[in-house]
Amino acid sequence: MNRKDWAQLGKGLGFLSPWLIGFFAFTLIPVGLSFYYSLCEYSLLQKPLYIGLDNYRQLWADPIFWKALTNTFYYALMALPSGMMVSLGLALLLNADIRGQAIYRTIIFLPSLVPTVASAMLWLWLFNAKLGLINNLLGKVGIEGPGWLTTPEWALPALAFMSLWGVGHTVVIYLAGLQDVPRELYEAAEIDGARSWRRLWHITLPMLSPVIFFNLVMALIGTMQVFAVPYIMTGGGPTRSTYFFTMYLYDNAFTYLKMGYASAMAWVQLLIILCLTGFSFWSSRKWVHYQSK
Amino acid sequence: MQRIKLVFSVVLALVIVGVLVFGPRPGADRPKNRVVVSYWEKWTGNEAEQMKQIVTDFNNTVGAEKGIYVEYLSMSNVNQKTLVATAAGVPPDIAGLWDTQVAQFAAINALQPLDELAAVHGINEEYYKRVYWEGCRYNGKLWALVSTPAAVALHYNKRIFKESASKLRAAGLDPDRAPRTLDELDHYAEVLDVFDNRKRVERAGYLPMEPGWFLPHTSYWFGGGLFNPKTQKFTLTDPKVLRAYEWVQSYSKRMGKASLTEFRSGMGGFNSAQNPFLVGTVVMEQQGPWMANYIEDLKPKMNRWVMSKEEEKRLPTVEQRRANYEWAVAPFPSAVSGQENVTYAGFDVLMIPRGARHPKEAFEFIAYVNQQGPMEKLCSLHCKNSPLREVSEEFIRNHPNPYIDVFETLSASPNAHGIPPVPIWPEVNEELGVAVQKVYLLEATPEAALRESQARLQEKYDRFRATQLKRENQDKVAQTR
């Protein structure tokens, strides 16, 4: 590199520096430190005490860790497929060329604009066993609704059901993807006599598969990190039936002041998400179709 | 277009310069030549405003005289913020936290010991009710002083007792007084319960899980405890603790889990007009002295049963005033005969975080709050009892809670218990909360739930102590080098 190149590099780095400083100071260094702390007993105010892999060993033997992890997986198993299917179904319906299309799209998107705390409070009332709208409606058809958030058997499914409230964002992404499917493919299929179901199965879904894949990965990361809604609505109860991984991590860090243990949990969480995302990428070779290929 | 851009830029620049030159300055209202003491407090709303009155009193009197100015900031999540600020080396001079943080923060070296400063001001254990003084200490040192205390007692609805008088009498119970033993409480509760034709609870005489805040401490009323400081062992499998949890479960068994779950779902929040005690769907409950203030705010009619407030104020004695209240307070009955005035006494504290810049001046304020006059003013405003041994007659006479003397007696009792001196208390509290949930939801037998909690908590505590020991040894080695 000559002098001019160095000068240009300097200028480039100078312009990049706000981001670089932010990235190093608030992301890379804390992430690196969190790994070191995961090998320590650390309470923020005392010097970190190096204990090797003890935190990870303790995690392995900690029944609450396994309970929180299992709850998170159950939640993901319920919320993820249902969320994907409902949002895709809604997007397909909203893509139909009907009168008032824009109004319907707005209505579907509106709940996503409601702040998390407000929607949690709203759903607390909806789920109320005695006064809630859901049990009242069920009562009208002769079904006695359960205590949605107050019984351990129903609290987790209730939260998974509630997660459908926020599918508006995903629907919008699907809608954008649907606009991108070339019309000529449908025309060709119609000429060949393909009915709507076949057009959906052989054109829409394959062409939409990159979008489905994107939404799947984002939803996977989101559900593995679920926190705010159960924290507000159930606080992890009853009897830890809605106590999720991130809630236990938060409690360890900020309530019990066990920063080392919480850091170890964060690294385990990263590893799990990495594995699941990696698996999704590996499997995507078989079901995701890109137009350029 | 160019001109619009230019005008816009000039206006924007003028606004920025104007804000910089004439805008608000932090600490502009601080008086000069005074040491500024920063005070972070957890209370928000009314309680924050009431504490502000005490701060203002201090700044106008002792503060002005000694050249100290307390800068008061009320905030949420104050414990976490204090901890982070302390770790960063910029803590407040005073932190208003909870008793649950005394041992936890002291153990991790987040606080400054107050023994010497307290001695200078003549503050010692003679000055405080035992339970509060003990709660401020950990490992032989003083780490905090009280801001406002509380004690727990039985609150009962006199109107419903009166309306159900014939039923209560038929069951051999006196409708004009509170239950005196735990068996009697259960009996009263059973008579006062109301079920609909589908056997669903419509009104509960008593429910251990309402409000349920003090459930982890239930064993105190059974003569048990949670932790033995001498052996450093939890005592959750003690038969007395087991009896307490069995008693909690007996309510779910008697009233039906599904029915109770539905009933409790329909209850309003504590700080709402639908509070079950206020609407009369729960007749008796465990509460603290603050309840009188909440009733006054949310359902003032309950504090004006017979006459207006003006007429009530003209009555010469507190006993006469009590007739104007639809509710009454009595010590929560004990399961052990002869064990009287049992209570759980939690409290709020003022601490000086490690690294605070003005500890001496900060303690001047803490000591001021703990003087009888300011303390009684604050406790009256917050509707709480006093933590001090000496209580003035005016305090009792003019207190917004006409039953404050009950709380005074309870908190001064030898059977008043605080939280045990365990630095991992937040984990203990969480674990006991889950155990009690399992018990009243009939998910586990009391024995199984307590055995599980005992094993888990003891292991956590032993590990905590082992780490502390290792740390101390390391520090010793480092010092000798």
Boltz contact constraints between the chains, C-beta under 6 A:
constraints:
  - contact:
      token1: [A, 41]
      token2: [B, 467]
      max_distance: 6.0
  - contact:
      token1: [A, 43]
      token2: [B, 108]
      max_distance: 6.0
  - contact:
      token1: [A, 44]
      token2: [B, 87]
      max_distance: 6.0
  - contact:
      token1: [A, 45]
      token2: [B, 87]
      max_distance: 6.0
  - contact:
      token1: [A, 45]
      token2: [B, 108]
      max_distance: 6.0
  - contact:
      token1: [A, 45]
      token2: [B, 109]
      max_distance: 6.0
  - contact:
      token1: [A, 45]
      token2: [B, 110]
      max_distance: 6.0
  - contact:
      token1: [A, 46]
      token2: [B, 108]
      max_distance: 6.0
  - contact:
      token1: [A, 46]
      token2: [B, 109]
      max_distance: 6.0
  - contact:
      token1: [A, 49]
      token2: [B, 471]
      max_distance: 6.0
  - contact:
      token1: [A, 128]
      token2: [B, 265]
      max_distance: 6.0
  - contact:
      token1: [A, 129]
      token2: [B, 262]
      max_distance: 6.0
  - contact:
      token1: [A, 129]
      token2: [B, 265]
      max_distance: 6.0
  - contact:
      token1: [A, 130]
      token2: [B, 262]
      max_distance: 6.0
  - contact:
      token1: [A, 130]
      token2: [B, 265]
      max_distance: 6.0
  - contact:
      token1: [A, 130]
      token2: [B, 266]
      max_distance: 6.0
  - contact:
      token1: [A, 131]
      token2: [B, 266]
      max_distance: 6.0
  - contact:
      token1: [A, 147]
      token2: [B, 261]
      max_distance: 6.0
  - contact:
      token1: [A, 147]
      token2: [B, 265]
      max_distance: 6.0
  - contact:
      token1: [A, 150]
      token2: [B, 261]
      max_distance: 6.0
  - contact:
      token1: [A, 150]
      token2: [B, 265]
      max_distance: 6.0
  - contact:
      token1: [A, 151]
      token2: [B, 261]
      max_distance: 6.0
  - contact:
      token1: [A, 238]
      token2: [B, 437]
      max_distance: 6.0
  - contact:
      token1: [A, 238]
      token2: [B, 441]
      max_distance: 6.0
  - contact:
      token1: [A, 239]
      token2: [B, 434]
      max_distance: 6.0
  - contact:
      token1: [A, 239]
      token2: [B, 437]
      max_distance: 6.0
  - contact:
      token1: [A, 239]
      token2: [B, 438]
      max_distance: 6.0
  - contact:
      token1: [A, 239]
      token2: [B, 443]
      max_distance: 6.0
  - contact:
      token1: [A, 240]
      token2: [B, 434]
      max_distance: 6.0
  - contact:
      token1: [A, 254]
      token2: [B, 80]
      max_distance: 6.0
  - contact:
      token1: [A, 255]
      token2: [B, 426]
      max_distance: 6.0
  - contact:
      token1: [A, 256]
      token2: [B, 426]
      max_distance: 6.0
  - contact:
      token1: [A, 256]
      token2: [B, 427]
      max_distance: 6.0
